[in-house]
Amino acid sequence: MKRTNLQKGLNFARAVIFLGLAVSFAFILAACGELEKPIAEEFYSETKPPRSKEFRWTNGQLPKTIDPAKVSAPPETDFVRALYEGLTETDPKTLEAVPGVAAEWSSSEDDRVWTFKLRRNAKWSNGKTVTAADFVESWQRLAGMGDEVRHHELLKNIVGMRAAVKKNEKEDPETKVSGDAEKKSETPAAKNVDDSNDRAPRPVGTPPKLKIPGVAGEKLPEANETARAEKAELIKEIRKKLGVEAIGEFELKVSLIQPDKEFPKLAAHPVFRPVYENGKEFEKTPVSTEIITNGAFSLDSVAEDGISLVRSENYWNKQTVKLERVRFVPTNDADSALLAYREGKVDAVTNAEFEPLALKLLTPFYDFRRVTHSALNFYEFNRQKAPFNDRRVREALAISIERDKLTADEMDGATTPAHKYLPFEEKSEQANLKYDPEKARDLLEKAGFANGRDFPAVRLVVNRNNVQQRIAKLVAKMWKDELNIETEIIVKEPNEMEDVKRDGDFDVLRSGVVLPTTDETANMLAIFKPGKLEKAGTEKKVSDDAAAPKKDPGILEAAKNPITEPVKERAEQRIPPPPPLPDPDKNSPKAGELVIDVGADVYILTEEDALIEVPGIPLYFPTSYSLVKPYVSGFEMNSLDAPSLRDVEIDVNWQPKSAGKES
């Protein structure tokens, strides 16, 4: 281990020395009047391109899996996007849904039923046709896998999926982590969402092993016949209820619980990609390099020093794929990746956690890129408790925080201030939660707390983490300075945060979520739990035990979340009329049962609703970084960390600039 750490230190030192010399030299030339163009037009590393149309990419360590159901973040998601194609794909520039296996799609008037028409020339890598039945079977497999699906929260708006996933969820009390852990990715950018260290770090030099030939490592457990039989029975049950249906060979119908006008964006996520013959190949020990896929590339070779993909000859749109080969070069850390890039061994670096000093030195170079990551760090209100059940109070607390100062002082400028809930470009000039202390004081006064008088101390709960504690102290100071409100900061261990949230033992709770899609509905469902809309005729019978809020974080707690009128009106339009009121003389509750009018679920499905309701305070979005050689085009990094390899092109004739320059 000492030798490994020493080598890592030497690598970092070499990279920093080179960066420092390059930047210093540029500024010296500029001072002498010999550098006419700004340093931003220079490249950190100008090396010759590869001779062939091969793209060499380091995106972290070797992947743990290439099963679309089990991937959650790069580098695994990068492999799945290259090897498999979904109904739709994400345009890497616009983040809009573009045709994949589906050539076109349409929805019902209420956006609850979507129909996808598949292209007839889409093929698996073995030449067989991709059909609607392939998607049905693959999605049934997802439902049957429960929480083995890393992004199973994305499935729950599909009719029948929620119950199926819940039935298969497994909870290990020994490894249970904070409540938002399932929504986090393992990318460097996501570490700025939650630095609670609830995942043990991997020792340097011990990359996870992909279970395919050519890579040593533990073997996958042999499939158990009993487990197979149980799974088969479960799939039969799921088939009866799942809202996914093949209408003929090339048409797929998907039924949703909540309306989602952007469902095609969600369908582009790796988890929804089809696997051949219901994923039987992933039951092998190990998975074969001959695995059958349907994407632009197929698996070619695997070794400790890298994994290679080649352009698939059976891909329906192969004539537009410029690359002949993609080679993934694993690196254990950012320093090794930086060195490989400088020496011309790789053409692009992503998914690397650069040190603050390296970031500062890299920033001036043109081939260094930074984008806002699709993740949110926010404070969630307990809307069950006064005075936080008043939206004026919530907005006052939100807009009295100077996020620019917060991110500059406590995050070293490595994050983007969040004045709204989603990091994607605004579609319209909608309202946001920008710093406005004068308006905040006015709102607080209208809520009955002029100058903070009689306002209870805010119980702000954060996880034990130095950065989060410093942020909490700065926020508390801002609330005191602007609103004259006191704050009690309560620090909990990461594994205690779930219980705090479930029990409602907080006024404001620090939360973080990674948003793996641009689908607005899916993202809002991931961030916020439903409130309640009180409607006649929606009574439900629950036991006395279930009535205790501390035991039931779901429907009863949500019943106490008041919803503001504009959001309520939109919710009423989405909810079907209630059934007739029950006859009071019939079906009376049995002794020991408690009848509670819990109303109908009110989901915050749009960012506009969230900005009206203010169920939480957005604080900041993290940032992700990449390096891309000047001879590479079409490699577009975006907030989803989802570049597409289909459009990447290598200019094999590109040459570095000469060392000397004319004055």
N, C-alpha and C positions, 0 to 999 in steps of 0.2 A: 504494500500500500504506500510506503514511503517513496518508493521509486516512482509509482504512478503519480503521486502528488508533486514530486519534484519535476517530472516530465511536464505535467500540466502547468506548473509554474514557469518553466522554461518556455513553453509554447506561448503562454500569455505574454511573457516578457518580450519575446521576439516580435510578437504581433504589435504590442504597444510601442516598442522602440521604432518599428517601421512606420507606424501611424504617426507618431510624434515627429519623426524626421520629415515625413512627407508634408505634414501640415505646416511645420516650421519653415521648410524650404519654400513653400508656396507663399507664405506671408512675407518672407524676405524678398522674394522676387517682386511681389506686389509693391512693397515699400520702395524698391529701386525703380519702379515704373516699367519693369520688364514683363509684367504679367497683365495683359490687357483684359482678359476674361476672368470672372470670379472663380474661386476654387470649386464652386458647386458644379462646374462644367468639367472638372477633372474626375478621373476614376481612381478608386482605391487600388484596383489591380487590373492592369491591361496586359493580358497574356493572349497568345494565339488560340484560336478556336480549335476544337477537335477536327480531324481531317474528314470524318464521316458525319452523317446526320445523327449523331448520338448526343443526348442531353444527360449530363452528369450532375446529379442533384444530391446534396446532403440535407436531409430533413430530420435528423436525429439518429437514434439508434435503430437496430433492426426491429421490425414490427413484431408484435406479440401474436397477431392473427390477421388474416385477410377475409374473415367471415363478416359480411356486411352487418349482420345482426349484432356483432360483438365489438365493433370498433366505436371509439368515442372521440378521438382526436388524432391529429398528426403524430407520428408518421402513418399510422394505420389507415386513416381516412384518405390519405393521398393515394395509397395503393388501391383501395376500393374504387375510388373515382376513376382511376386509370383502367382497372380490370373489368369493371361492371358499368352498365348503363341503365339508368332508371327510366321511368315513364317520361320524366322531364330532366333537364340539366339546368344548372345555374350559370347564367352568363357571367363570366368572371369580372367584367367591367361594370355592367348595370345591375347585377344581382337579380335580374328578372328571370323568370322561368322560360326556358327555350325548349323546343322539341327534342326528345330523346328517342326512346323506343316508340313513344306516342307521337304521332304526326300532328294531331290536333286534339282539342278537348273542349267541353262545354259543361255548363252547370244549370241546375234548376233555378227558378226565380229566387228562391230563398237561400241559394248557395249551400244547400245541405246534401245535394246529390250531384256527383261529378261523373261524367262519362268521358273516357279516354279511348280514342281510336288509334290502334297500333298500326305501325307501318308493316307491310307484308314482307319486306325484304330484310327485316332485322333477324340476325342469325346468332346462334351460339358459336363458339370457336370451333366446334366439331361439325359445323355446317347445318345443324338442325334449326328449324324456325323457332323464334321466340313468340310465344302465344300468350293470350290473356290468362290461360290456365296456369302458366308459369308464375305469374304475379299472384294469383289467388293462392296457390300452394305455398309460395314464399311468405306471403303475409299471414297465412294460417300458421306457418312455422313460427313466425314472430310471436303470435298470440300464445302458442303453446310453450314458448321458451320463458315466459314470465320476465323476471328481473335479470335473467341472463342477457337480455337485450339491454345494452348500455344506455340507449336513449329511449327506453320504453315509455317515458312521459310523452313522447311525440306521437305515440300510437293511440292515446286514450280518447281522442275525439272521433275515432272511427267506431261506428256502431258495433257493439259486441266485443271490442278490444279491451275496454276498461275492466270488465268483469273477468275476461280471460287472463289478462296480465295479472290482476290482483290475486286470482286463484293460484297462480304459479309463483307468486313472489315468495322469496325465502329471506328470512332475516336471521343473521348470525349476531347474537348479542355481543360476542367477543370482538367483532370487527365493525360494529355499528359506528357511523361517523355522523357529523353534523347534518342537519336536515337538507341543506342545499347541495350536499356533496354529489348526489346523483346527477346534478345538472352541471357540474364542473368538468372542464376538460383538463388534460394534463399538459397543456401547452405552456411555454414560458409566460406568454401574455396573461394566461388565466391565473397565474400565481398572484397577480395584482388584484384579482377578484377575491381571493381568499388565501391569505398566507398562514392559515392556522395549522399547517403541517399535519393534517389529519391523514396523510398518506406517507408511509415510510419511504424515504428517498432510496433510490437504487444505488448501490455502491458503484463508484467509478470503475469502469473496466469489466462490468458484468451486465452486458446488454441482454434484454429479454430475447428469448429464442423463438423464431418462427418455426412451427412444427412441420417442416417439409424437408425432403432429402437435401443433404449437403450442409446442414447446420446441426451441430451436436446439441444435445439438451434432453430434458426429461420428455417422456412420451405422453401423449394424450391417453387418458384412461380408456380401456376397451369399452365399447358400448355394451351395456347390460341388457340382456334379452327381456327381463321383466320391465325395466325402464322403457324399453322400446314399445312393449305392449301397452303400458300405461299411457305413453305419449300418443300412441295410435288411437286409443279410446278417447283421449282428450281432444285430439284433432277432429274426431267424428262429432263430438259435442260442439266444438267451436264452429264447425261448418254450418250448423243449423242456425247460428245466431250472428255470425260475422257479416258485417255490411260490405262485403267485397264479393262481386259476382262477375263471372265471365259470361258475356252475352255473345255467344259464338266464339270463333277462334281469335278474332282481332278487335274485340271491344270489351272494355272493363268498366264496370259501374261501382262506384264507391259511395256509401251512405255515411253521413256524418251526424254527430249528436248536436253540436253547435254549428251555426252557419260559418263558413270560412271562404271568403271571396278570393283568398290567395292560396288555396290548397295546392295548386300546381307547384308553388314555390316549396312547400313542405315535401311534396312527392320527390323533389330533387335530392333530398337528403340521402346519404349512403345507406341508412337503415332500410329504406324502401326498395332497394335494388333487388332484382330477382336472382335466385341461386338455382343452379341446375338440379333437376330431379329432387326438389325439396331439401337441398343441402346435404345429400347423403355423403358427398365427398369430404365433408368436414367431420364425419364420424370415423374416417380412416386414421390409422396411427402409423406414420404421420400422414398429413395431407400430401397428395402427389403434386409434383410440378406440372403434371399433365392436366391439372384442374381445368374444367370447362367453364369459361366465362363469356360474357357478351359485350365487353367494352372495346374501346379503340385499341387496347393493347392486351397481350396475353403473357403469361408467366413463361420465362425462358430458362433462367438459371438462378441458383441460390448458393451463396457461399458466405463464409464469415466476413469477407471483405466487400460484400455487396450483393445486391439482387438486381437482375436484369429483366426488363420487359422488352418485347418486340411488337411491332405493329401487327395487329391481327389481320390475317388475310381474308377472314370472313366477316369483318366489321362492315356494316351496310354503307358507311360513309368513308371508307378507307382512303378514297382518292383525295380527300381534303386533309388527311393526317400527314404532316410534313416530316415528322421524326421517323426514323427507322428503328431506333433503339433508345431506351431510357435506362440509365444505370444509377441505382440508388447507392450512394456511398455512405455507410454508417459512420458517425462520429460520436464520441462519448460526451463531448462538451463543446461549448461555443468557441473556446480557444483553438481546439483542434480543427473545427470547421473553418474558422477564420484563416488559419494557416494553410489549410488545403485550398481555400479559395485564392489566397494571395499567390500561391505557388502554381496555380493553373490546373490543379487536379480535379476541381469541380467547377461547374458553370453557375451554380446558384446555391445559396444557403438560406434555409428557412428553419423555423421551429428551434431557434437558438436563443439561449438566455445570455445576452451580452452583459458584461460588467458595466457599471455606470461610466467608468473612465473610457472604455472602448466605445460606448455609445457617443460620448462627446466628441471623440476623435474621428469617428466614422461619419458623423452627421454632415460635414461639408461635402462629402463625395457624392457624385451623381449616381453611382451604381448602388448606393445605400438607400433603401426604401423603408418608410414607416407608414403604417396604416392603423386606424382606430380598430381595435378588436371588438368583435360582437359579444361583449360581456358587460355586465352591469354590477357595480358595487352600490348598494343603496341601504337606506334605513327604512324599515317597515313599521308602520303605525299599528298599535293595537286599537282598532276602531270600536272595540267593544266597551272601552273605558272612556269616561268623561275626563277631561274635556276634549280628548282626541277623537270623539265621535262627531265633532264639529269640523267641517271641512275648512272653515275660515282659520281655525287654529292650525290645522295641518298645513295649509298653504303658507301661513305666516312663518311657521318653523322652517318650511322648505325654502322660501325666498329670502330668509335672513342669513343664509349661509353663502359666503363668498367663495365659490368653488375654485375660481382662478387662483386665489391665494392658497387654498387648501392643497391643490395639486402641485403648485409651485413649491410650497414650503415643505410639504410632507412626502411628496412622491417624486421629487427631483425632476419635475417636468416630464416624467415618463408616462403620464396618463393624460386623458382629455377630460376637462370638466363636463359633467353631464347635467344639462338643464332640461332634459327630457328623458324618457325611459329607454328608447331604442337608439342605437348608434348610427343607424342608416340615414342617408340624406332625407331631409324633409320633403314630402311631396307637395306641401303647401305651407303658407305662412301661418302655421297654427301657433297657438299660445304655447309658452314654455314657462319654466320655473326659474327664470334668471334672477340674480341678486337684485332685490328692491327693498331695502330696509324701511323706507318710508311707508310703502304700501303694506309691509308686514306689520308695522306698528298700528296702522289704521285698521287692518283686519282683526288684530288682537283686541283692539278697543271695541270694535263692533261685536266681538264675541263675549264682551263683558270683562276683559282683563286689561284695562288701560294701564300702560306702563308696567305690565306684568303683575299688577296687584292681584293678590289672592290666587295666582296661578300655582298649582302644585309643582314641586320639584320633579323634573322629567327623569324617569328611571330609564336610562339608556344602557342597554345590554350589548356588549361586544365580546367577541372571542379573544382568548389570551394570545395576543400577537402585538409586538412592539409598534408596528406601523398602525394597526387599527386602534390601539390605545392612544397614540399621538393624535390621530385624526379625531377621535372622540373628544379629547381635551380641547383641541382647536375649535371644534363645532360648539362645545359647551361654552367656550369663551365668546364666540360670536353670538350665541343666544343670550348670554348675559349682557354683552355690550349693546346689542341692538334692541332686545326685547325685555331686558331686566328679568330674565327667567333663570332660575337655578337648575343645575343638572346633577344628578347622582349617576356616576359611571360605574356600572357593575360588570366585572370581568368574569367570564365563564370559560371553562375548558371546552375545546371543540366538541367533544362528545356530549356535553351538557346542553348545547344550543338547541337540539331537537326537543328536549324535554321542556325547556323554557318556552319555546314557541307553542308546543302542544298545550301546556298548562296556561298559556296567556299571562305568564308572570313577567310582564314587561310593559313599558309604555312605548318605547321605540327599540327596535331590534336590528342589529347589523346583519345584513344578508348579502349574498352574492350569487349570481347566476350566469352561466355561460349560455349564450343563445345560438344554437347550432343551425338556425335557419333564418331567412328573412320573412317568413310567413308571420304576419303581424298577429293573427289570432293565436297561433301556436306559442308565440313568444309571450303574449299577455297571459295566457293560461299557465305558462311556466313560471311567471313572476308572481302572480297574485292569485290567491284563493277566492272563491266566489263569495259575494255578499248575499243578502236576502231581499226579495221583493215580496212584501206581504200581499197575498191575494186570497180572497174567500174561496172556500171549497178545496183547500190544499192541505187538509189535516193529515197527519201521519201519527201512527201509534208507535210509541217507543217505551222501552222499559224504564223504571226508575234509575237504574244504573246508567243507562245511555243518556239520561237527562243531565247528568253531572258534566259540566263543561270540561273539567280537568281530565275526564276519561274519554271524551269524544271530541277530537279536534276538527271534526268534519261538519256535518249538517247543522248541529245545534250551535256551535260556535259561530258558524257563518250566519245563522239566523239573527245574531246580535249585531252584525255589521250593517250600520245604516247606509243606505245608498242615496245620493243626492238626486234631485228631481230630473235633471236632463238625462242622466244615465239611466234612471228608473224608466223614463218614458221610452227610451230606445229598447230597453229590456222588455217592456210590456209588448212592444211590437213583435219581438222575436218569440214570445211565449204563447203557445196556443191557449184558447179559452179554457177555463177550469171546468171540471165536471160539475153536475148539479150538486147542490148542497145535500148531504146525507139526511135521511129521515131520522129525527132524534129518537124515535121509538124503536129503531132497528139497529142492529150491530153495535149495541152499546159496549164500551170498553170493559174488559174483564177487570176484576179486582187486581190491584198491583200494577196496572198499566196507567201511564200518564199520557193524556192527549195534549199535544202541543201544536199550535198552528205555526208551522215553520216557513210557510210561504214557498215560493219557487226560487230556484237558484238564479242569482243574477251574476253573470260572468262579465268581467271587464275584458272585452274582446278587442278593443282598439286603443291606441295610444291617446286618441282624442278623449275617450272616456276616462282614461287614467289621469290625464292632465286636468280634467274637471273634478274627478273624485279625490285625487291626491292620496292614494292609499299608502304611499311611501315617498321618501325623498331620494331622488337619484343623486349620486355623488360624483362618480367618475367612471369613465370607460378606460380599460387598459389599452396598451399599444403593442403591436407586434412588428417585428423587423425582418428585413431580408436583404440579401446582396445578390445582384444579378449582373452577369457579364454584359458588356455593351454589344456583343455579337449575338445575343439572345433576344428574340422578339416574340411577342405573344404570351409571355409568361406573366400573367397579371395577378399580383397578390391583392387580396381584398379583406374586408373585415371578417369574413367567414373562415379565413385561412384555407380557401378552396380554389387554388389555381387549377386551370384546365390544361392538360397536356396536349389536347387535340389541336390547339392553335399555335403551339410552340414551334419556332423555326430557328435553325442555326445558320448564320451567315458564314459559311466556311471560307469565304474570300476576305473576310474582315482582317485588317492588320492593325497592330498597335501603332500609336503615333510615335514618331521618332523622338529620341531622348532630347535632342537639342531643339531649340526654338529660335526663330529669328526675332531680333529685338525691334 
